[in-house]
Amino acid sequence: MTESEIQTKILRWAEKLPEVWIVKYPGGTYGRKGVPDLLLSVKGRFLAIEVKKPGGKPSQMQLLEQMKIRSTGCRSEIVESVDEAKLIILEVLNGD
């Protein structure tokens, strides 16, 4: 499964949850380099998710952005599957 396919499946699933707001962050020339693919508000908590195809590795810029997000007390994760993302979103929904 490609990164794009994984992102789409996560978006479609999360959009159905009443306490979740999710947006796909634009990459390329329209976005800031390294910002995670998916930005969420989950019950008022910020969550950033970088999606990689299985075996994919984040860039140094992506790791730096993840560190910056975490330094503010927010959660930032890298996932390789829809199930990983679902688990993380559900953890945040449940207050973990």
The 8 nearest C-alpha neighbors of each residue, nearest first, counted from 0:
[[1, 4, 5, 2, 52, 53, 3, 80],
 [2, 0, 4, 3, 52, 5, 51, 53],
 [3, 1, 52, 5, 4, 51, 50, 6],
 [2, 4, 6, 1, 5, 7, 0, 50],
 [5, 3, 7, 1, 6, 2, 0, 8],
 [4, 6, 2, 8, 3, 7, 81, 9],
 [7, 5, 3, 9, 4, 8, 10, 2],
 [6, 8, 10, 4, 9, 5, 11, 3],
 [7, 9, 11, 5, 10, 6, 12, 4],
 [10, 8, 6, 12, 7, 11, 81, 13],
 [11, 9, 7, 13, 8, 12, 14, 6],
 [10, 12, 8, 14, 9, 13, 7, 15],
 [11, 13, 9, 10, 14, 15, 8, 16],
 [14, 12, 10, 15, 16, 11, 9, 19],
 [15, 13, 11, 16, 12, 10, 21, 19],
 [16, 14, 13, 12, 17, 11, 19, 10],
 [15, 17, 13, 14, 19, 18, 12, 20],
 [18, 16, 19, 15, 14, 20, 13, 42],
 [19, 17, 42, 16, 41, 20, 92, 40],
 [20, 18, 41, 16, 17, 40, 21, 42],
 [19, 21, 40, 39, 41, 14, 18, 22],
 [22, 20, 39, 38, 19, 40, 14, 37],
 [21, 23, 38, 37, 24, 39, 20, 10],
 [22, 24, 37, 36, 25, 38, 21, 10],
 [23, 25, 36, 37, 22, 26, 38, 35],
 [26, 24, 30, 29, 23, 27, 36, 31],
 [27, 25, 30, 29, 24, 28, 31, 32],
 [26, 28, 29, 30, 25, 32, 31, 24],
 [27, 29, 30, 26, 31, 25, 32, 24],
 [30, 28, 27, 26, 25, 31, 24, 32],
 [31, 29, 26, 25, 28, 27, 32, 24],
 [30, 32, 34, 33, 26, 29, 28, 27],
 [31, 33, 34, 30, 60, 26, 27, 61],
 [32, 34, 61, 60, 64, 35, 31, 63],
 [33, 35, 32, 64, 31, 61, 36, 24],
 [36, 34, 49, 48, 37, 47, 33, 61],
 [35, 37, 49, 24, 23, 48, 50, 34],
 [38, 36, 23, 48, 35, 22, 24, 47],
 [39, 37, 47, 22, 21, 46, 48, 23],
 [40, 38, 21, 46, 20, 45, 41, 47],
 [39, 41, 45, 20, 44, 43, 19, 46],
 [40, 42, 19, 44, 43, 18, 39, 92],
 [43, 41, 18, 44, 92, 40, 19, 91],
 [42, 44, 41, 40, 45, 18, 19, 39],
 [45, 43, 41, 40, 42, 46, 73, 91],
 [46, 44, 40, 73, 39, 41, 43, 74],
 [45, 47, 74, 39, 75, 38, 40, 73],
 [48, 46, 75, 38, 37, 35, 39, 76],
 [49, 47, 76, 37, 35, 77, 75, 36],
 [48, 50, 35, 77, 36, 76, 78, 37],
 [51, 49, 78, 77, 79, 2, 48, 36],
 [52, 50, 79, 55, 2, 78, 53, 49],
 [51, 53, 2, 55, 79, 1, 54, 0],
 [54, 52, 79, 55, 51, 80, 0, 1],
 [53, 55, 52, 56, 79, 51, 57, 78],
 [56, 54, 52, 51, 53, 57, 79, 50],
 [55, 57, 58, 54, 51, 52, 53, 77],
 [58, 56, 61, 62, 59, 55, 51, 77],
 [57, 59, 61, 60, 62, 56, 33, 63],
 [58, 60, 62, 61, 63, 57, 33, 64],
 [59, 61, 33, 63, 58, 62, 64, 32],
 [62, 60, 33, 58, 64, 63, 59, 57],
 [61, 63, 65, 59, 60, 64, 66, 58],
 [64, 62, 60, 66, 65, 61, 59, 67],
 [65, 63, 67, 61, 66, 62, 33, 34],
 [64, 66, 62, 68, 63, 67, 75, 61],
 [65, 67, 63, 69, 64, 68, 70, 62],
 [68, 66, 64, 70, 65, 69, 63, 71],
 [69, 67, 65, 70, 66, 71, 73, 64],
 [68, 70, 73, 66, 72, 71, 67, 74],
 [69, 71, 67, 68, 72, 66, 73, 65],
 [72, 70, 69, 68, 73, 67, 74, 66],
 [73, 71, 69, 70, 74, 68, 45, 67],
 [74, 72, 69, 71, 45, 68, 46, 75],
 [73, 75, 46, 69, 47, 76, 45, 72],
 [76, 74, 47, 65, 46, 48, 69, 68],
 [77, 75, 48, 49, 47, 78, 74, 65],
 [76, 78, 49, 48, 50, 79, 51, 75],
 [79, 77, 50, 80, 83, 51, 84, 49],
 [78, 80, 51, 53, 52, 50, 83, 77],
 [81, 79, 83, 82, 78, 5, 84, 53],
 [80, 82, 84, 83, 9, 5, 85, 8],
 [81, 83, 85, 80, 84, 86, 9, 79],
 [84, 82, 86, 80, 81, 85, 78, 87],
 [83, 85, 87, 81, 86, 82, 88, 78],
 [86, 84, 82, 88, 87, 83, 89, 81],
 [85, 87, 89, 83, 84, 88, 90, 82],
 [88, 86, 90, 84, 89, 85, 91, 83],
 [87, 89, 85, 91, 90, 86, 84, 92],
 [88, 90, 92, 86, 91, 87, 85, 93],
 [91, 89, 87, 95, 93, 88, 92, 86],
 [90, 92, 94, 88, 95, 93, 89, 87],
 [93, 91, 89, 90, 94, 41, 88, 42],
 [94, 92, 90, 91, 95, 89, 88, 42],
 [93, 95, 91, 92, 90, 89, 42, 44],
 [94, 90, 91, 93, 92, 89, 87, 88]]
